[in-house]
Amino acid sequence: MDVKTWLKQAKTQIDSLDAELIALRSFAPSRADRSWLVAHGEKKVEALRTRADGMLQKRKAGMPLAYVLGEKEFYGRKFVVKPSVLIPRPETETLIELVKGLRLPKQPNFLEIGTGSGCIAITLALEYPQSIVVASDLSSKALEVAERNDLQHEGRVELVRSNLLKDFDFGEYPEHFDVVVANLPYVNKDWAWVDERNLEFEPSNAIYARGNNGLSVYQRFLRELSYFGGSDGVWVDYLVLEADPCQHSKLIEMARKAGFVHLKTEGYGLLFESTWRYWYDYRAKGYIHKPERVLMKERETGKISFIEEELGSLEE
């Protein structure tokens, strides 16, 4: 059997593009594009059919193409994916854009909670070559995938097994993180538009969250971040989260109670800034941003001023 014949038969069983991508993975050299299939249609593939047929049957059974191929592109780079981690979505790339829109130091510190395949943390490490990046996940199998991806992309991310922030030893990591990113489980099975069959191959504990309309995991995370944050714990400047747009107003209120000011919404992504970076103005009944010199001094001394009038006493 040659490539052309295998493809003709495969296209009667699954989507034509999917069949071509499986053929490329099974028969072509790495980095070849779809034009290779046309140029090498007469190439005999009998010895390679077992792998190709196996992938074809998996796709025919409904397995997502990313799991069949074992990879998915995210922010222009390829990442290994397995059924132990979520398949990276295009909408999650918005989180990277929200981070890149910030004015950060040349050597920022990033923390990602619930890293899964590691695509967000690794992308931040590559986009900010001088950064320190720490990423965690509760799943050991997910961390294995993240480690493999990290090694393929320079190997700069520190991976930690932790249930949200519960198992972190903050003495081992930076006291200050410029940005904390989290794409935690937030899908509510009760939503009318949820297609559970389409998601059945992905790890359910990384997709669904019970309670609070899918925000129960974020609720616990924000409580922990508030508990561990501040001058006696880990300093956080910005927080970037992903959630369904129907949850945004509630999540913004939850973040406010945890000490974060909502700055921007883009697609599924939300950007927040910690209130320690603001003074409260009682006359205007609102927050005003502290000057950068004040922020730097407060990080150095560990002393926070909540109103501008306190600044003098803290500098003594």
N, C-alpha and C positions, 0 to 999 in steps of 0.2 A: 504493500500500500504506500502511496506517495502523499505528500502534504496536501495537494489539491483534492484528492479523493477523501482523505480524512476530514478535511474542512467541510466538504460538501455534505457528508453524512452528519457531521456534528451540527451544522446549521439547521438541519431538520428537527433537532431536538432542543436546542437552546438558542438564545439570542445570537445573531451573527457576530456582533462585536465581541461578545464573551467568548465565542468559539475561536475567534482569531487570536484573542489574548492568551487563551489556554494553549493554542498551537505555538504561539511565539515562545511561551515559557517552556514548552515541552521539546520543541524541535529546533529552535533557532539559537544562535550564539547570544550571549548576554549583550544588552544594549541595542540589539537589532530592533528596527521598527516594523510596522505592518507591511511595508513595501517588500521586506524580505520574503514574505509568504508568496507574493506574486512572482518574484524573481527565482524562487526555489520551489515552485509548485510541483516539479517532477522529482524532487528529492525523496528517496525511499526512507520510510520512517518505521518500518516493521519492528525494529529493535527498540524503538522508543514509545511504542503505542501503549504499553501497560500503564505508564505514568499518565499519559494524555487521556486515556480512557477512564482512569480513576478520577481524574479531575473533572472530566465531562459528567460522570455520574453524580458526583457531589453537587455540581452546579445544577444538574437536572433535578436533584432532590430538594433544591431550594437554598442550599448553602450560599451565603453571600460571596460574590466573586472575590472580594478581598481575602477571605479565608481560604478560598480555593487556590488562589495564586500565592497566598502567604505574605502579601504586602499591600500597602496603600500609600498613596502620595498625600503629604501634608505640607503645606507652605513650600511647595516646589521640591520637596525631598521625599525619598522613599523610606518607609518604615516597615519593619516586620510586624505582622499582626497574626495572632492566633485566637482561637475561640476563648481563651482565658482573658482577653482584653477587648475593650470596645473598639470598633472600627472608627478611625478618625473621620470626623465630619467637616465639610467645608465651612459650616457656620462657626466651628470652633476656632478657625483661623482669625476670627474677629478678636479673640482674646490677645493674640500676638499684636494685632494692629493697635489695640487700646494701650498696650504696654509701650509700643514704639512711639506713640503720640505723647508720652510723658517726657519731661526734662529730667533725665537721670544722670548720675555721675558716670565717669568713664569706666568705673569698676563697680557696677551695681551688684547687690546681693539679691537673689531670687529664691523663693520657696514655693514649690508646688505641692498641693495636697491632693492625693488621689490621682497619681500620675498615669496609671494604666500602662499603655505602650511606651510612655515617656516622650511622646511627640511634642508636647508643649514645652516641657523643661529642656529637652535637647535643642529644640528650635531657638529658645531664648539663649542658650549657651552659644549657639552658632551665630546668632544675630548680634550678640554682645560678647565678643571673644575674650574680654578681660574680666568677665563676670564670675561670681561664685554662685553655683546653682545647686540647691538641695531639693530633692523630690522624694515624696513618700507614697506608700500604698499599703493597704492592709493585706493584700493578696501576695503570697510568695511567688505564685505562678506569674502574676502580672509583673512583678519585679524582675523575674528572669527574662521576660520579653523586653522590658525597659533596659536592662543591662546589655542585652544583645544589641539593641538599637543604639545605645550609648557608645558601645565599642565600635560600631560601624561609623559613628559620627564624632570621632575625636576622643570620646571617653572622658568627658569633663564633668559629668553630673554625679553628685554624691547621692546615692540611693539609700533610703532608710525604710524599714518596715515599721509602720505605725498605724494605729487606729485613730485617724485624724491627728490631733496633737497629743493624744494621751500618752504615747510611748516615746515621745521625743526626750532626749537628754539635751536640754538647751545649753548645757555647759560645753558641748562638743561643737556647736555650730555658731555662726555669727549672732551677736546680740541684736543686730539691726538688719532687717530686710527691707530693701527699697520697695519691693513688690511681692505680695503673696497672691498666688493664682490658684483657683480651685474650680474644677469642672466635676462636681459631685453628682451622685444619683439624684434626679429631680422629677422623673416621669411618674405621673399618677395614672395607675391602671384604669381608673374610673373615667378618664377623659374620653369623650366620644370618638375623638379622632386617632386614638392610639391603635396602631395595627400590631397587635401582639405576635401575630404569625410572622410578620416581617422582621421581628426582633428576636425570634425564638432561638436563633443560633448564638446570640451574644449573651454574655454573663448577666443574668437578671439583677444580681446584687450591685452591678455597676450602672444599671439603668433606672430601676424602680426604687421609689422611696415611699414608705407608708406614712400616713398622717400629715396634717397641715398642708393638704393639697400638694403633696410631693416635696415639701420643703423641710421635712423633719430632720434630714441629715444636715442641711445647711443651718438649721436652728441650733443643733448641737455643736457644729463647727464654730459658729459665731460666738456661742457661749464660751467655748474653750479658748478662742482667740482673745476674747475680752478678759478671760481669767488669767491667761498666760502673758498678755500684752502689757505694755507700759514700762515705766522706769525700772521696775523690779523684775521684769521678764524679758520678752522679746519685743523689740521696737519694730513697728510696721508703719511704713509711710502710705502705701497704696494697696488696695485690695481689688482684684479682678475676678469676677465670677461669671459663670454661665448658667442660665435658667431659661425656661420657656417664657415668652413675653407675657403670657397670662399670669405669671407669678411675680413679675417685676415689681409691681407696686408694693406687694407684701414683703418681698425680699429687701427692698429699699428701707422699709420701716423697721425690719428686723436688724438690718445693718446699722441703722441710726441708733437703735437702742444699745448696740454693741460698741458704739463709739466711732462710727464712720459716716462721712458726709458723701452723698451721692453727687458725682461729677458729670457722668455721661452714660448714655445708653446707646449701644450700637448693635443692631440685630439681636442676637441672644445674649450679648455680653453687657456687663455692667461694670462701671469703674467707680471706685470709692476712694476717699482720702481720709486718713485717720484724724479725729478731732484734736489729737495732741498737737497737731500742726497749726491749730487755730486758737485765737483768743475769743472769748465771748464778750461782746459789746452790749452792756445792759441798756445803754441809751438807744441803740439801734435795734435791740432785741434780736441779735443775730451774730453769726461768727464772722470774724475777719482774719485773713491769713497772716501768720507771723512772718516777719522778714527772714531771709535765709540765714543771716548771721545769728539770729536768735535760735533757729532750729538747730544749727550746728553746735551752738554752745550748750543747748539743753541735752543734746545727745552725748556730748562730752562729759557733762557734769551729772547727768541722770536726774536733774531737777527740772520739773515742768511748771511753767507759769500758765495759769488758766485765764487770767485777765492781764492786760498790758500793765496795769498798775502794780502787779506783783513782781515785775521784772527787776526793778531796782533792788528789792530785798534779796532776790535770788542771786544777784551779782555781787553782793557784799561778801 
